[in-house]
Amino acid sequence: MLSLAPPAVRRWVRAGLLPCLLLVAVPLRAGGPLGAPAERRTYRDVEYVAGGGKLRSFDLEVPAGATGPFPLVVWIHGGSWRGGDKGKNPAAFLGAYGLATASINYRLLPAAPFPAQLQDCKAAIRFLRAHAAEFRLDPARIGVWGESAGGNLAALLGTTAGVAELEDGDRAGLSRVQAVCDWFGPTDLPALLAQARTVPPTSPLAKETATILALLGALPPAELQRQASPLAFVSPDDAPFLIVHGDRDPLVPLEQSTELHRALRAAGVPATLVVVPGAGHGGAPFLAPDLQDRIRRFFTTQLRAE
């Protein structure tokens, strides 16, 4: 296979710093209803933590027809913090509009309780920012987008920059992001756990609570619940938010998003809430062309890609 890696990347490979890097340049069609043919330079299975393996790696697609540096949108998959994979990247269609896109993996339950998942996401952002020049990225223009558990992590990235207890020793705020799209992520875990106690034990919400308890531990202390709740960290310096939620979501009640939206606006943070009529927890309604276009406009505006 022909290697198109920049010299710096080739040095990492020879030094064993990126043992899982696969680099190709191929014509790919951007996904999504608004997609258009776009040639991209593609990096696969890049470890953002040395020796982290596939669970701490990312795939990256960078437009190949221009010099950059390019704004970056990082996709964070869902899966109740216990499943999912970076292999599907709904953000890929943004490549047709001059944005680079990455899709990351992170450690999962039951082996890794919170805050391992958030620490991994922050480590991925720091790695991408530190190596922005090699990948032709703009380190000052990084957005994140996640669904469900990934939405929770994306929202935490948007609200916890500089929070010492969650920055894993990083005092420079290198995991800060400039835009957040949160698809139906849990935002207030104490409220969600309290609400689950009022519904039948066989309901989807009650079953989701079991996953949250696994994330935090069998009897989560109030402080751990707070640390996993983006709502608890809202402040005026947070990134702008686009929040999308179905009004018939059986797993994460719509109130989880309405309360986050209210708190962000009260703090003076630019935030928009889009309620998708008749939609549940994900699915086809979230791939509608008008919603995809709204997401495209949000990122291109906030990351100054237009």
C-alpha positions as CSV (number, residue, x, y, z in Angstrom):
1,M,0.0,0.0,0.0
2,L,1.3,3.4,-0.9
3,S,2.1,5.5,2.2
4,L,1.1,9.1,2.0
5,A,2.0,10.0,5.6
6,P,3.8,13.2,6.3
7,P,7.4,12.8,7.5
8,A,6.5,13.5,11.1
9,V,3.9,10.7,11.1
10,R,6.3,8.3,9.5
11,R,8.7,9.1,12.3
12,W,6.0,8.2,14.9
13,V,5.4,4.9,13.1
14,R,9.2,4.0,13.0
15,A,9.4,4.9,16.7
16,G,6.5,2.7,17.6
17,L,4.4,5.7,18.8
18,L,1.5,4.9,16.4
19,P,1.7,1.2,15.9
20,C,-1.9,0.9,14.7
21,L,-1.9,3.7,12.1
22,L,-3.3,2.9,8.7
23,L,-3.1,5.8,6.3
24,V,-4.6,5.9,2.9
25,A,-5.9,8.5,0.5
26,V,-9.0,7.4,-1.3
27,P,-12.0,9.0,-2.9
28,L,-14.9,8.6,-0.4
29,R,-18.5,9.7,-0.6
30,A,-19.6,11.8,2.3
31,G,-22.4,10.1,4.2
32,G,-25.8,11.6,5.0
33,P,-28.6,13.1,2.8
34,L,-26.5,16.2,2.1
35,G,-23.3,14.3,1.2
36,A,-21.3,15.0,-1.9
37,P,-18.3,13.3,-3.4
38,A,-15.2,14.5,-1.5
39,E,-11.7,13.1,-1.5
40,R,-10.2,12.6,1.9
41,R,-7.1,11.5,3.6
42,T,-8.0,8.8,6.0
43,Y,-6.2,7.6,9.2
44,R,-7.5,4.4,10.9
45,D,-7.0,3.1,14.4
46,V,-4.7,5.8,15.7
47,E,-4.0,5.3,19.4
48,Y,-4.4,8.6,21.4
49,V,-3.0,6.9,24.5
50,A,0.3,5.0,24.0
51,G,-0.6,1.3,24.2
52,G,-4.3,2.1,24.5
53,G,-5.3,-0.4,21.8
54,K,-8.5,-0.1,19.8
55,L,-10.5,1.0,22.8
56,R,-8.4,4.2,23.0
57,S,-8.1,5.0,19.3
58,F,-9.7,7.1,16.7
59,D,-10.4,7.2,12.9
60,L,-9.8,10.5,11.2
61,E,-10.8,11.9,7.8
62,V,-9.2,15.1,6.5
63,P,-10.1,16.8,3.2
64,A,-7.4,16.1,0.7
65,G,-8.1,18.8,-1.9
66,A,-6.9,21.8,0.1
67,T,-4.1,22.7,2.4
68,G,-6.0,23.5,5.6
69,P,-5.7,23.8,8.6
70,F,-9.2,22.4,8.9
71,P,-11.8,22.7,11.7
72,L,-12.5,19.3,13.3
73,V,-15.7,17.6,14.5
74,V,-15.2,14.6,16.8
75,W,-18.0,12.0,16.9
76,I,-18.6,10.1,20.2
77,H,-20.6,6.9,19.8
78,G,-23.4,5.9,22.2
79,G,-24.2,2.5,23.6
80,S,-25.0,3.0,27.3
81,W,-21.3,3.4,28.1
82,R,-21.0,-0.4,27.6
83,G,-21.1,-0.9,23.9
84,G,-20.7,0.8,20.5
85,D,-17.7,1.5,18.3
86,K,-16.1,4.2,16.3
87,G,-16.7,2.3,13.0
88,K,-19.9,4.3,12.2
89,N,-19.4,8.1,11.9
90,P,-22.5,10.1,11.2
91,A,-20.4,13.2,11.2
92,A,-18.6,12.1,8.1
93,F,-20.9,14.0,5.8
94,L,-19.4,17.2,7.1
95,G,-16.2,16.5,5.1
96,A,-18.0,17.7,2.0
97,Y,-18.2,21.2,3.7
98,G,-14.5,21.6,4.5
99,L,-14.4,20.0,8.0
100,A,-12.2,17.2,9.2
101,T,-14.1,14.5,11.2
102,A,-12.9,12.0,13.7
103,S,-14.7,9.1,15.4
104,I,-13.3,7.9,18.8
105,N,-13.5,4.8,20.9
106,Y,-13.3,4.9,24.7
107,R,-13.1,2.4,27.5
108,L,-16.4,0.7,28.3
109,L,-18.4,-0.9,31.2
110,P,-18.1,-3.1,33.1
111,A,-14.3,-3.0,33.0
112,A,-14.0,0.8,33.2
113,P,-16.4,2.8,35.5
114,F,-16.7,6.6,35.3
115,P,-14.7,8.8,34.9
116,A,-12.7,6.6,32.6
117,Q,-14.9,7.4,29.6
118,L,-14.6,11.1,30.1
119,Q,-10.9,10.9,30.7
120,D,-10.5,9.0,27.4
121,C,-12.5,11.6,25.5
122,K,-10.4,14.4,27.0
123,A,-7.2,12.5,26.1
124,A,-8.4,12.1,22.5
125,I,-9.0,15.9,22.2
126,R,-5.6,16.7,23.7
127,F,-3.9,14.3,21.3
128,L,-5.6,15.7,18.3
129,R,-4.8,19.2,19.4
130,A,-1.2,18.4,20.1
131,H,-0.7,16.8,16.7
132,A,-2.9,19.2,14.7
133,A,-0.1,20.4,12.5
134,E,0.7,16.8,11.3
135,F,-2.9,16.1,10.5
136,R,-3.6,19.6,9.0
137,L,-6.1,20.5,11.7
138,D,-6.8,23.8,13.4
139,P,-6.3,23.3,17.1
140,A,-8.5,26.4,17.9
141,R,-11.5,25.0,16.1
142,I,-12.6,21.6,17.5
143,G,-16.2,20.6,18.0
144,V,-17.8,17.4,19.4
145,W,-21.0,15.5,18.6
146,G,-22.3,12.5,20.4
147,E,-25.5,10.5,20.9
148,S,-27.0,9.1,24.1
149,A,-24.0,8.1,26.3
150,G,-21.9,9.8,23.7
151,G,-24.1,12.9,24.1
152,N,-23.5,12.8,27.8
153,L,-19.7,12.7,27.2
154,A,-19.9,15.4,24.5
155,A,-21.8,17.7,26.9
156,L,-19.3,17.0,29.6
157,L,-16.5,18.0,27.3
158,G,-18.4,21.3,26.6
159,T,-19.0,22.1,30.3
160,T,-15.9,20.8,32.3
161,A,-13.0,22.4,30.6
162,G,-10.6,23.4,33.3
163,V,-12.4,21.5,36.1
164,A,-9.4,20.1,37.9
165,E,-11.2,17.0,39.3
166,L,-12.0,15.8,35.8
167,E,-9.0,17.0,33.8
168,D,-6.7,14.1,34.8
169,G,-3.8,16.4,35.6
170,D,-4.2,18.8,32.6
171,R,-4.1,22.3,33.9
172,A,-3.8,24.0,30.5
173,G,-7.3,23.3,29.4
174,L,-6.1,21.5,26.3
175,S,-9.3,19.4,26.2
176,R,-11.5,22.4,25.7
177,V,-13.8,22.3,22.7
178,Q,-15.4,25.1,20.8
179,A,-18.8,23.6,19.9
180,V,-21.1,20.8,21.1
181,C,-23.9,18.9,19.5
182,D,-25.6,16.7,22.1
183,W,-28.1,14.1,20.8
184,F,-30.4,13.0,23.7
185,G,-27.6,12.6,26.2
186,P,-28.3,12.2,30.0
187,T,-27.4,15.5,31.6
188,D,-28.7,15.3,35.3
189,L,-28.0,11.9,36.7
190,P,-29.5,12.5,40.2
191,A,-32.7,13.6,38.6
192,L,-32.8,10.7,36.2
193,L,-32.2,8.2,39.0
194,A,-34.9,9.8,41.1
195,Q,-37.4,9.7,38.2
196,A,-36.6,6.1,37.5
197,R,-37.8,5.2,41.0
198,T,-41.3,6.4,40.1
199,V,-41.8,4.1,37.1
200,P,-42.4,0.4,36.8
201,P,-39.2,-1.7,37.1
202,T,-39.8,-3.2,33.6
203,S,-39.9,0.2,31.9
204,P,-37.1,1.3,29.6
205,L,-36.2,4.1,32.0
206,A,-35.8,1.7,34.9
207,K,-33.6,-0.5,32.8
208,E,-31.5,2.5,31.8
209,T,-31.0,3.3,35.5
210,A,-29.3,-0.1,36.0
211,T,-26.8,0.9,33.4
212,I,-26.2,4.2,35.1
213,L,-25.7,2.5,38.4
214,A,-23.1,0.3,36.7
215,L,-21.4,3.4,35.3
216,L,-21.1,5.0,38.7
217,G,-21.0,2.0,41.1
218,A,-23.8,0.0,42.8
219,L,-24.4,2.8,45.3
220,P,-23.2,6.0,43.7
221,P,-22.3,8.8,46.1
222,A,-23.8,12.2,45.4
223,E,-20.5,13.6,44.3
224,L,-20.0,10.9,41.6
225,Q,-23.5,11.5,40.3
226,R,-22.6,15.2,40.1
227,Q,-19.4,14.6,38.2
228,A,-21.2,12.6,35.5
229,S,-23.8,15.3,35.1
230,P,-23.1,18.1,32.5
231,L,-25.8,20.2,34.1
232,A,-23.7,20.5,37.3
233,F,-20.9,22.2,35.5
234,V,-22.6,24.8,33.4
235,S,-20.8,28.2,33.4
236,P,-20.5,31.3,31.2
237,D,-17.4,30.1,29.5
238,D,-18.9,26.9,28.1
239,A,-18.9,26.0,24.4
240,P,-22.0,26.8,22.3
241,F,-24.5,24.0,22.3
242,L,-26.9,22.5,19.8
243,I,-29.2,20.0,21.7
244,V,-31.4,17.6,19.8
245,H,-34.0,15.3,21.6
246,G,-37.1,13.3,20.6
247,D,-40.3,14.1,22.5
248,R,-41.1,10.4,22.9
249,D,-37.7,9.2,24.1
250,P,-38.4,6.2,26.5
251,L,-34.8,6.0,27.8
252,V,-33.7,9.6,28.4
253,P,-36.6,11.9,29.2
254,L,-36.8,15.1,27.2
255,E,-36.5,17.1,30.5
256,Q,-32.9,16.1,30.6
257,S,-32.2,18.3,27.5
258,T,-34.7,21.1,28.3
259,E,-33.0,21.6,31.7
260,L,-29.6,21.7,30.2
261,H,-30.8,24.2,27.6
262,R,-32.4,26.4,30.3
263,A,-29.2,26.4,32.4
264,L,-26.9,27.2,29.5
265,R,-29.1,30.1,28.4
266,A,-29.3,31.4,31.9
267,A,-25.5,31.4,32.1
268,G,-25.3,33.3,28.8
269,V,-24.0,30.4,26.7
270,P,-25.3,30.3,23.1
271,A,-27.6,27.2,23.1
272,T,-30.4,25.9,20.8
273,L,-32.8,23.0,21.6
274,V,-34.4,21.2,18.8
275,V,-37.2,18.9,19.8
276,V,-37.9,16.2,17.2
277,P,-41.7,15.5,17.1
278,G,-42.6,11.8,17.5
279,A,-39.0,10.7,17.8
280,G,-37.7,8.2,20.3
281,H,-34.2,7.4,21.3
282,G,-32.4,7.9,18.0
283,G,-33.4,6.4,14.6
284,A,-34.4,7.7,11.2
285,P,-35.9,11.1,12.4
286,F,-32.5,12.2,13.4
287,L,-31.1,11.7,9.9
288,A,-33.7,13.9,8.2
289,P,-32.2,16.3,5.7
290,D,-33.4,19.4,7.4
291,L,-31.9,18.3,10.7
292,Q,-28.6,17.3,9.1
293,D,-28.5,20.7,7.4
294,R,-29.1,22.4,10.8
295,I,-26.2,20.4,12.3
296,R,-24.0,21.4,9.3
297,R,-24.8,25.0,9.7
298,F,-24.2,24.9,13.5
299,F,-20.7,23.5,13.1
300,T,-19.7,25.5,10.1
301,T,-20.8,28.7,11.9
302,Q,-19.3,27.9,15.3
303,L,-16.1,26.6,13.9
304,R,-15.9,29.4,11.3
305,A,-15.8,27.0,8.4
306,E,-17.9,29.1,6.0
